[in-house]
Amino acid sequence: MMFKNLLIATDGSELGNKALDIALELARLHGASLIILTATDPVATGIGSGGFGTIDAGPILARLEEAYASEAANLLAAARHKAQAAGISAQTLHLPRHRPADGILETAAQKGTDLIVMGSHGRRGLARLLLGSQATEVLARATIPVLIVK
C-alpha cells in the first residue's frame, strides 16, 4: 500500500517526537506529503462554580490560551524544521480548543489523509495535548489506517 498524504499528530512528548520521526521516514519512502498537527484542549477551570464571589476568569483563560498557542507554535516550528531538513514537504496545523481525537479525525477527513501516525501516550498537566485515551479513540473511530507508536 502506498501512502501519499500522512497526518502526524504530535504533542512534543518523547513518543510524539518518535512518531514524527517514523512519519518522516514513511513520507520519505513513499514520496508522501505530511500534515503535522497539534491540538490543544479547551481550557477547563473550576472558576465560576461558586464560593469565590464573582471572579472575571476572562484574562486568566486568555493567558492560558496564549501559553497553549505559543507552545504549539514552537512545537510545530521545530517539527517543520525537522521535516525540511529531511526534504519532506510538510504543512503544520494548530487546532486550539479541540479535543485531540476530534481534531485529528476531522483534519484527516478534510485533507484526504490516507494514514494517521501518533504516539500511544502524550503529556499531561498544563501542557497536556495528546492523551492515551485520545489514541484509543482515534483508533476506534478512524476509517483509514492508524499507526500507533509506542
C-alpha positions in Angstrom: 0.0 0.0 0.0 1.3 3.5 -0.9 0.7 6.4 1.4 0.7 9.8 -0.2 -0.8 12.1 2.5 0.2 11.4 6.1 -1.2 13.1 9.2 1.1 13.1 12.2 -0.4 14.2 15.5 2.3 15.2 18.0 2.4 17.0 21.3 6.2 17.4 21.7 6.5 14.4 24.1 9.1 11.7 23.7 6.6 9.5 22.0 5.2 12.4 19.9 8.8 13.0 18.6 9.3 9.3 17.9 6.0 9.3 16.0 7.2 12.3 14.0 10.5 10.6 13.1 8.6 7.5 11.9 6.2 9.6 9.9 9.1 11.5 8.2 10.7 8.1 7.3 7.4 6.8 5.9 6.9 10.1 3.9 10.5 9.8 2.5 9.9 6.1 1.5 6.5 6.8 -0.1 7.2 10.3 -1.5 4.4 11.5 0.6 3.4 14.9 1.9 2.9 15.4 5.7 0.4 17.3 7.8 1.8 17.9 11.3 -1.0 18.6 13.7 -1.2 19.5 17.4 -4.4 20.1 19.2 -4.9 21.8 22.5 -7.8 21.1 24.7 -10.3 23.7 25.6 -9.1 25.4 28.8 -11.2 24.0 31.7 -11.3 25.7 35.0 -13.4 25.4 38.2 -13.8 29.2 38.3 -17.4 30.2 38.3 -18.6 27.2 40.2 -19.4 29.3 43.2 -17.8 30.1 46.6 -15.4 32.8 45.3 -17.8 35.6 44.7 -17.6 36.9 41.2 -14.2 36.4 39.5 -13.6 37.5 35.9 -11.9 34.5 34.5 -11.6 36.0 31.1 -8.0 37.4 31.5 -6.8 34.1 33.2 -8.3 32.0 30.4 -6.9 34.3 27.7 -3.4 33.9 29.2 -3.7 30.1 29.3 -4.8 30.1 25.7 -1.8 32.3 24.8 0.5 29.9 26.6 -1.0 26.9 24.7 -0.8 28.8 21.4 2.8 29.8 22.0 3.8 26.3 23.0 2.0 24.8 19.9 3.7 27.3 17.6 7.2 26.4 19.0 6.4 22.7 18.7 5.2 23.0 15.1 8.1 25.2 14.0 10.6 22.6 15.4 8.6 19.8 13.6 8.5 21.8 10.3 12.3 22.4 10.6 12.9 18.7 11.1 10.7 17.9 8.0 12.5 20.5 5.9 15.9 19.1 6.9 14.7 15.7 5.8 13.5 17.1 2.5 9.8 16.4 3.3 7.0 18.7 2.3 5.1 19.5 5.5 2.1 21.6 6.4 1.6 22.4 10.1 -1.7 23.0 11.9 -2.6 24.0 15.4 -6.2 23.3 16.5 -7.0 25.3 19.6 -9.9 24.4 21.8 -10.2 20.9 20.2 -10.3 17.5 21.8 -7.3 15.9 20.1 -9.2 12.9 18.8 -11.9 15.1 17.2 -9.3 17.4 15.7 -7.2 14.5 14.3 -10.2 12.8 12.7 -11.8 16.0 11.3 -8.5 17.1 9.7 -7.8 13.6 8.3 -11.2 13.7 6.6 -10.9 17.3 5.3 -7.4 16.8 4.0 -7.9 13.4 2.4 -5.2 11.8 4.6 -4.5 8.1 4.0 -2.6 7.4 7.2 -2.6 8.8 10.7 0.5 8.5 12.8 0.5 9.2 16.5 2.1 8.3 19.8 0.3 5.9 22.2 0.5 8.4 25.1 1.3 12.1 25.4 1.9 14.6 28.1 -0.3 15.7 30.9 -0.6 18.8 33.1 -0.7 22.3 31.8 0.8 21.2 28.5 -1.4 18.2 28.0 -2.1 17.9 24.3 -2.5 14.2 23.5 -3.5 11.6 25.9 -3.6 7.8 25.7 -7.4 7.9 25.7 -7.2 10.1 22.6 -5.1 7.5 20.7 -7.6 4.8 21.7 -10.5 7.0 20.4 -8.7 7.8 17.1 -8.2 4.0 16.6 -11.8 3.2 17.3 -13.3 5.9 15.1 -10.8 6.2 12.2 -11.9 4.9 8.8 -8.3 5.0 7.5 -5.2 3.1 8.8 -3.7 4.4 12.1 -0.1 3.8 13.1 0.3 4.0 16.9 3.9 4.5 18.0 5.0 3.0 21.4 
